Amino acid sequence: MQTDLLGDDINRHTADFSFTAFAPNRDGRFTQFSFMDVAIGMGLREHAAFINRWAPTALSFSCNALASAAPAGESVDLNLIRDWHALTSLGFVLEHPVCFELAAEHWQAVQGLNHLALLGQHAPAGLDFSGKLAGLNTLLIDHAVFTPMAGQLTQTRDLELRAAPKSWSGHELQAFQNLKRLKLNACGLQRLPEALLHTPLEMLILAGCRGLGDLNLLRQMKQLKYLHIYSCPRVQDFSFLHDMPQLRALDISRPITDVDL
C-alpha cells in the first residue's frame, strides 16, 4: 500500500482501492472520508479502525467505469462504521453494481443526514432510503439512478437532477411535496415537465439544457420566486416573463460561443 500526504489530506491506495481522509478540522479530527475503485469493501475493512477513532461527517463511495466489476456476491459492510450520528453528507458514484449493508440501528442514526449524492449508472443495492432520511435537504442525483429511486427520496427540499433524456416525462416530481429548489443540469428536455405544477417550487435553475426551448409552463408557476437560466441556447422567447410578476430574482446567461456577434 502506498500512502501520500496531499496537503493535509491522507491518501492510501493499492491496485484495488483508494482511501482518502480529508484535511482535519480545527481541533485536528478527521471527519470526511472517501473510498474509490472496485474493492471499496476491502478498503473499508482495512480502514474502519481509523475511521472509528472519529465521528464521520461525510462519507463517499465510488466505483468508476475503468474498474472491473466487483466479485459476484461481495457486499460493502457499512456496519463496520460504528458512529453515524454526526453524518451530514453521504455520496455514491457507482458505474458498476455494488451491494451495501446497513443495520436498522444505524439507519436510526442517519435521520439528520443533510446531503445525499447518488451518481453514476447504478443505485447502491441493498439500501432502502424509504422513510429513513427525514432531515434530507439536498439531493444530487443522475437520471439513471433517479428513475428507480425517486419514490424513496420524496422528502428532499433541494434537488439537482443530471442528464435526464429528452424522453423523460418528469412524472416522479409530483411526489416531491417539499421541493423548494430544483436544478436541471445537462438535461435533454425540450420543454419543462408539467409535474412541476404540482410542487411547491420556489427556485428553478436550468443549466446546460441545450435542447430546452419551450418555457411557457413558467407562466403557470405562480409560486416561483427565483429563476436562473444558464447555457440554454434554444431559449429565445422570454415573453413568459410578462406573466411572472412574482419573480424576485432573474439570472439569464450563456457562453460567448452561443451569442451571435
Buried (B, 14 or more C-beta within 10 A) or exposed (E): EEEEEEEEBBBBBBEBBBBBBBEBEEEEEBBBBBBBBBBBBBBBEBBBEBBEEBBBBBBBBBBBEEBEEBEEEEEBBBBBBEEBEEBBBBBBBBBBBBBBBBEEEBBEBBEBBBBBBBBBBBBBEEBEBEEBBEEBBBBBBBBBBBBEBBEBBBBBBBBBBBBBEEEBEBEBBBBBEBBBBBBBBBBBBEBBBBBBBBBEBBBBBBBBBBBBBBBEBBEEBEEBBBBBBBBBBBBEEEEBBEEBEEEEEEEEEBEEEEEEE
